[in-house]
Amino acid sequence: MGPLELGVGVGHDIGMNTKLTIVVVEDDHDRGGSIVDALEAAGDYDVFMIQEPKGLGQKIAAIAPDVVLIDIENPTRDMLEELTLASGPLERPVAMFVSGTDGTLAQTAIEAGVSAYVVDGLKPERLRPVMDTAIARFRMFQRMRTELAETKRALEERKVIDRAKGMIMKARGVEEDEAYAILRKAAMDQGKRLADVAEALVIAAGMLS
């Protein structure tokens, strides 16, 4: 088989109602085969094995898997960073299995978003629990990222609204409450969000200044 082996029929839903697609990154053909066998024994998955890490990002993007499992003997920091970046840990759960015990590499992987970092290699009996853990952690961090982004957006919108209110107060000589009421009425009349109207006002004022 070539570097990219497709169509190894597998799949089982882990807390979901859809069949999971799994990419296994393993440069050793025989070891990769044993991993696929272990996955078949663990459940019903769609499994794709990638043996050649070169162009890994494009290969994974083309498959668009739900989970990525990377088995690597003794990674260097550069190799780890490259594999981590290419596997897209911010887009999907990524579990990495290594033989070494370098704590700094584990830290690098976790900081890059790897959901599970397992020392002492990939063992068949570990596959299912590690995947469950990786998926759970990914979902948790995904929620945290979403909440953080929403909080950041809310703060930015508040700043814009405050700037717009200040401009109205200065231009019309009114108090803050009245300036807010004017801004809110404009948003309602235009059928737009308050923050969007405020942003348009700030942008327009900047163009005129």
Sequence and secondary structure as in RCSB ss.txt:
>XXXX:A:sequence
MGPLELGVGVGHDIGMNTKLTIVVVEDDHDRGGSIVDALEAAGDYDVFMIQEPKGLGQKIAAIAPDVVLIDIENP
TRDMLEELTLASGPLERPVAMFVSGTDGTLAQTAIEAGVSAYVVDGLKPERLRPVMDTAIARFRMFQRMRTELAE
TKRALEERKVIDRAKGMIMKARGVEEDEAYAILRKAAMDQGKRLADVAEALVIAAGMLS
>XXXX:A:secstr
  SEEEEEEEE  SSSSS  EEEEE S HHHHHHHHHHHHHH  EEEEEE   TTHHHHHHHH  SEEEEEESS 
 HHHHHHHHHHH TTTS EEEEES   HHHHHHHHHTT SEEEES   GGGHHHHHHHHHHHHHHHHHHHHHHHH
HHHHHHHHHHHHHHHHHHHHHHT  HHHHHHHHHHHHHHHT  HHHHHHHHHHHHHHH 
